Amino acid sequence: MEQLRRHSTLMLTCQLDLLSSSRSDRRAAVQCDIVRHLLRVDSSMTVTQPSGSLVCVSVGVTLGSHISPLVRSHIETSEVVFLGVADSLMEQWLMRMNPDTRSLQPFYREGTSRMQTYRQMVQAMLSEVRLGRKVCGAFYGHCGVFAWAPHKAIETARGEGFRAHMEPGISAEDCLYADLGIDPGKYGCQHFEASQMMFYRRRIDPTAYLVLWQVGLAGDQTLKRFSTGAAYRQVLVDVLARDYPLDHEVIIYRAATLPLQRPRIERLPLSQLVRATIEVPDTVVIPPATAMQADPETRARLAALDQEMAGSI
């Protein structure tokens, strides 16, 4: 399509050149003939884009407070909307925005692999896109954060030639910074999915914040559970104890999903994390345990560059 527009522009240029010329320009005429041929070739090769489309939108965390006007417009104007939100009140509220709204929650089943569930969600959305419909997937928080299905659905749709994109939103991470008063730029901030950190040897920097997601599922290798217990969290604590003292304060955090709710902010020693009540929406935040160490060598190199720059002015 871009090539077709470019050749059309060349054709117009050729015609203007011929009109403005005081005499017949054989060379310009030949160029125009070539462009006409290219236009005929491009027109015959033009492929019409499929009519279906997909947009995955983010509805935020707190009911009614975080949804943007653009996201709301996508939900209201789509032909079919799929909802990926765990909170029943938010689901009911969103269902009032579009008459053909379908929940993705029934795909979750105890004993069924979450990867199978996510693939079923992708298939449900793509089946409507392939029918030529304007489809919207509305997901909790930011639809691109800890959400496999939206990314895969967009990738698949684009691969099949459909228009597909993602609209960002407010995630639990954004709420965490506000509720806990954390500026990630002050000391730095590391984010890990709890199980992934247990399965692999990740390099942790105890001078920065450490944020662990999905701690309620820590250690699950089956992808079929909705929670793991104290024994699994003991393994997590043992892993963390390589870098943090057991009496180091950690924070269990959960963002508020309703406007009148308060976020969960529970502070306790790392050792007590094993027996704490932790569910899937809960996040564990570990503040820095040691001070940042200066790098004299690098600072000396930078100072030398500063002097060099000052001398060249």
VOGU-3710 file (C-alpha; in Angstrom, 3 decimals, decimal comma):
1> meqlrrhstl> 0,000/0,000/0,000  2,843/2,394/0,825  4,524/1,563/-2,462  1,279/2,263/-4,293  1,024/5,717/-2,690  4,645/6,446/-3,595  4,099/5,543/-7,247  0,910/7,659/-7,342  2,928/10,615/-6,097  5,519/10,013/-8,812
11> mltcqldlls> 2,759/9,884/-11,422  1,411/13,256/-10,308  4,922/14,719/-10,373  5,471/13,458/-13,915  2,200/14,995/-15,088  3,055/18,359/-13,507  6,493/18,291/-15,134  4,942/17,695/-18,544  2,380/20,471/-18,095  4,972/22,991/-16,957
21> ssrsdrraav> 7,405/22,120/-19,763  7,553/24,565/-22,672  8,371/21,790/-25,133  7,755/18,081/-25,444  10,101/16,237/-23,074  10,608/12,720/-24,382  12,497/11,660/-21,249  9,708/12,768/-18,870  7,132/10,990/-21,010  9,079/7,741/-20,806
31> qcdivrhllr> 9,322/8,089/-17,000  5,558/8,551/-16,783  4,989/5,430/-18,879  7,177/3,450/-16,438  5,259/4,761/-13,412  1,914/3,916/-15,098  3,152/0,340/-15,523  4,196/0,141/-11,854  0,786/1,416/-10,783  -0,953/-1,274/-12,823
41> vdssmtvtqp> 1,296/-3,965/-11,240  0,741/-2,655/-7,687  -3,025/-2,425/-8,204  -3,186/-6,037/-9,340  -1,114/-7,191/-6,355  -2,951/-5,192/-3,672  -4,344/-7,491/-0,965  -7,373/-6,341/1,018  -6,807/-6,457/4,793  -9,252/-8,726/6,670
51> sgslvcvsvg> -12,147/-6,803/8,206  -11,894/-8,219/11,737  -9,910/-6,388/14,419  -8,756/-6,826/18,005  -7,912/-4,353/20,721  -6,858/-5,443/24,215  -7,555/-2,723/26,758  -6,633/-2,149/30,398  -9,412/-1,304/32,860  -7,125/-0,595/35,815
61> vtlgshispl> -7,308/-1,924/39,346  -9,888/0,151/41,237  -13,491/-0,065/40,024  -14,501/2,990/37,996  -11,442/5,037/38,990  -8,752/3,875/36,589  -10,515/3,305/33,278  -9,648/5,872/30,605  -12,148/7,501/28,206  -10,429/5,803/25,254
71> vrshietsev> -10,640/2,361/26,864  -14,294/2,918/27,717  -14,960/3,936/24,123  -13,368/0,729/22,821  -15,567/-1,347/25,143  -18,756/0,498/24,206  -18,220/0,509/20,436  -16,879/-3,017/19,872  -19,149/-5,698/18,470  -18,123/-8,217/21,131
81> vflgvadslm> -16,188/-7,746/24,382  -14,323/-10,409/26,367  -13,673/-9,680/30,049  -10,610/-10,899/31,928  -11,236/-9,504/35,407  -11,361/-11,500/38,634  -13,490/-9,067/40,668  -17,204/-9,857/40,191  -18,349/-6,266/40,850  -15,979/-4,902/38,219
91> eqwlmrmnpd> -17,156/-7,563/35,792  -20,813/-6,634/36,343  -20,017/-2,932/35,913  -18,173/-3,530/32,642  -20,944/-5,784/31,315  -23,333/-2,821/31,365  -21,189/-1,024/28,771  -21,813/-3,435/25,902  -24,721/-5,819/25,201  -22,419/-8,583/23,900
101> trslqpfyre> -19,963/-8,967/26,763  -18,537/-12,377/27,658  -16,544/-13,381/30,729  -13,280/-15,274/30,330  -13,339/-16,430/33,968  -15,164/-19,753/33,274  -12,056/-20,973/31,448  -10,264/-21,205/34,809  -10,743/-24,643/36,361  -9,037/-26,351/39,271
111> gtsrmqtyrq> -6,703/-29,010/37,939  -6,510/-27,475/34,451  -3,190/-26,036/33,318  -3,273/-22,252/33,224  -1,507/-22,378/29,852  -4,427/-24,368/28,473  -6,789/-21,777/29,959  -4,854/-18,921/28,356  -4,886/-20,654/24,963  -8,646/-21,103/25,230
121> mvqamlsevr> -8,994/-17,367/25,934  -6,922/-16,530/22,871  -8,984/-18,905/20,726  -12,247/-17,397/21,997  -11,177/-13,880/21,000  -9,597/-14,879/17,679  -12,622/-16,927/16,591  -14,704/-13,720/16,618  -11,978/-11,694/14,901  -11,828/-14,286/12,098
131> lgrkvcgafy> -15,576/-13,830/11,595  -14,834/-10,212/10,682  -16,005/-8,699/13,953  -14,597/-5,765/15,910  -13,403/-7,445/19,115  -12,254/-5,977/22,423  -10,514/-7,851/25,227  -10,766/-5,931/28,513  -8,373/-7,024/31,236  -7,704/-6,172/34,882
141> ghcgvfawap> -4,908/-3,725/35,660  -2,560/-3,285/32,713  -3,486/-5,898/30,120  0,153/-6,413/29,182  1,472/-7,089/32,697  1,438/-10,719/33,888  -1,054/-11,471/31,133  -0,047/-14,037/28,513  -3,330/-14,191/26,638  -3,551/-10,543/25,441
151> hkaietarge> 0,008/-10,564/24,096  -0,516/-13,894/22,319  -3,895/-12,869/20,909  -2,460/-9,664/19,417  0,570/-11,502/18,032  -1,634/-14,155/16,415  -4,104/-11,626/15,004  -1,335/-9,564/13,431  0,262/-12,707/12,030  -3,023/-13,488/10,250
161> gfrahmepgi> -3,240/-9,982/8,794  -5,792/-8,474/11,191  -5,483/-5,066/12,831  -4,613/-5,538/16,515  -3,149/-3,368/19,253  -3,004/-2,845/23,021  -4,120/0,114/25,143  -2,152/0,592/28,408  -3,610/1,259/31,832  -2,969/1,518/35,569
171> saedclyadl> -1,451/-1,651/37,020  -0,993/-2,950/40,556  2,606/-1,769/40,278  1,449/1,820/39,768  -0,842/1,543/42,802  2,018/0,059/44,838  4,279/3,053/44,244  1,501/5,429/45,313  0,284/3,488/48,373  3,730/2,623/49,754
181> gidpgkygcq> 5,345/5,934/48,858  8,081/4,284/46,810  10,021/6,135/44,134  11,657/3,407/41,999  14,253/5,904/40,861  15,670/6,469/44,351  17,332/3,092/44,917  16,180/1,125/41,884  13,494/-1,541/41,781  13,641/-5,209/40,758
191> hfeasqmmfy> 10,553/-7,178/39,764  10,350/-10,963/39,659  7,569/-13,498/39,440  8,070/-15,459/42,680  8,148/-18,937/41,143  10,518/-17,880/38,386  12,925/-16,539/40,979  12,789/-19,901/42,760  13,286/-21,961/39,598  16,286/-20,003/38,324
201> rrridptayl> 19,369/-18,441/39,844  18,451/-14,780/39,525  20,890/-12,115/40,605  19,325/-10,044/43,386  20,605/-6,603/44,363  19,775/-6,046/48,064  20,567/-2,325/47,747  17,395/-1,869/45,667  13,724/-2,665/46,224  12,661/-6,194/45,365
211> vlwqvglagd> 9,037/-6,771/44,303  7,783/-10,361/44,141  4,590/-11,057/42,220  2,172/-13,983/42,564  3,658/-15,118/45,862  0,415/-16,980/46,583  1,435/-19,371/43,794  5,125/-19,509/44,749  6,795/-22,749/43,719  3,946/-24,161/41,634
221> qtlkrfstga> 5,431/-26,170/38,759  2,163/-27,748/37,624  0,383/-24,534/36,520  -2,792/-26,222/37,784  -3,138/-24,748/41,283  -4,719/-21,554/42,509  -2,488/-21,405/45,588  0,456/-23,048/47,326  1,026/-23,356/51,057  3,481/-22,632/53,835
231> ayrqvlvdvl> 5,901/-25,389/52,831  6,407/-23,762/49,429  6,843/-20,326/50,965  9,490/-21,767/53,284  11,513/-22,616/50,191  10,994/-19,039/48,967  12,180/-17,641/52,311  15,246/-19,882/52,192  16,085/-18,518/48,744  15,635/-14,934/49,929
241> ardypldhev> 17,748/-15,603/53,022  20,786/-15,853/50,734  20,596/-12,076/50,354  18,471/-10,822/53,289  18,582/-11,374/57,074  15,528/-13,215/58,403  14,602/-10,256/60,602  14,558/-7,865/57,630  11,175/-6,165/57,239  9,064/-7,104/54,216
251> iiyraatlpl> 5,661/-5,783/53,124  2,621/-7,735/51,946  0,690/-5,456/49,606  -2,649/-5,662/47,813  -4,162/-2,759/45,879  -7,741/-1,699/46,591  -10,251/-2,860/43,974  -13,142/-0,702/45,237  -13,052/3,087/45,799  -13,940/2,806/49,505
261> qrprierlpl> -11,488/-0,008/50,234  -8,096/0,440/51,820  -5,073/-1,327/50,349  -3,533/-4,162/52,311  -0,201/-3,030/53,753  1,172/-5,527/56,266  4,746/-5,256/57,522  6,482/-8,264/59,082  9,918/-9,910/59,340  10,995/-12,083/56,426
271> sqlvratiev> 10,917/-15,175/58,660  7,181/-14,716/59,310  6,322/-14,705/55,624  5,954/-18,493/55,786  2,907/-18,409/58,072  1,308/-15,253/56,701  -1,965/-15,359/54,787  -1,050/-14,701/51,175  -3,398/-15,012/48,220  -2,918/-14,597/44,459
281> pdtvvippat> -3,570/-10,803/44,395  -0,950/-10,181/47,111  2,501/-8,862/46,308  5,566/-8,943/48,550  7,826/-5,899/48,627  11,293/-6,127/50,166  12,945/-2,763/50,889  16,715/-2,334/50,462  18,738/-4,221/53,074  22,131/-2,600/52,508
291> amqadpetra> 23,411/0,756/51,337  24,550/1,350/47,779  28,309/1,066/47,344  30,140/3,823/45,486  32,245/2,967/42,435  35,396/5,161/42,795  36,957/3,956/39,541  33,971/4,873/37,408  33,530/8,177/39,221  37,197/9,031/38,574
301> rlaaldqema> 36,751/8,360/34,858  33,677/10,596/34,773  35,515/13,350/36,667  38,316/13,216/34,104  35,752/13,556/31,308  34,213/16,551/33,090  37,614/18,249/33,287  38,288/17,480/29,647  34,953/18,956/28,605  35,483/22,041/30,783
311> gsi> 38,904/22,605/29,235  37,526/22,459/25,715  35,006/25,275/26,319
//
